[in-house]
Each structure stands twice: as C-alpha cells, then as structure tokens.
Amino acid sequence: MDSAAQELGLGSLTDSDRIVLIILWDVADKNASQATLSFELFSELTKKQEIVVSRSQFFKSLKKLEEVGLITRIDGPRSGTYRLKAE
C-alpha cells in the first residue's frame, strides 16, 4: 500500500490532506475531472462521517495538493474550483 501511495504522489500527504482529496473526488464531475468545494460543503460532508478537519487545515491541505500536482485551481486564485489529476 505504501509503495502504491508513493507511486501516486501521496506519500507526503497527511491524513487531513488525503481526506480533502477524497472529498474532492467524491464531489467531482467525473467527465470534466473538476470539483467545486467550499469549506462549508466539506464540513457538511465530513460531519456525516464524524471526521473533523479545521478550516485552516482544509486550506493548507488544498495548497499542499496543488503543490504536489494532484489538483490545479481553475477560474482564478480565489476560486473553489479545481481540476483533479486524472492519472
């Protein structure tokens, strides 16, 4: 499992980063590989699963996912819309 995570570029991600990525995939338009996710929607979706990620950690995780190339922000720097890496 760890080698698969490394191959996918997930080795440096924290649990919070992975949770944010999973939720992005859950809300994504699979045809366009795009997702729009606000902290409010994220909180609502994770609350059902009793997962707690703070607002600041949510945004840190999005930044980290961008830095490692798993997502790309589209529609400007303050947009909550992301293109997910489809590979």
Buried (B, 14 or more C-beta within 10 A) or exposed (E): EEEEEEEEBBEEBEEBBBBBBEBBEEBBEEEEBBBBBEBEEBBEBBEEEEBEBEEEBBEBBBEBBEEBEBBBBEEEEEEBEBBBBEE
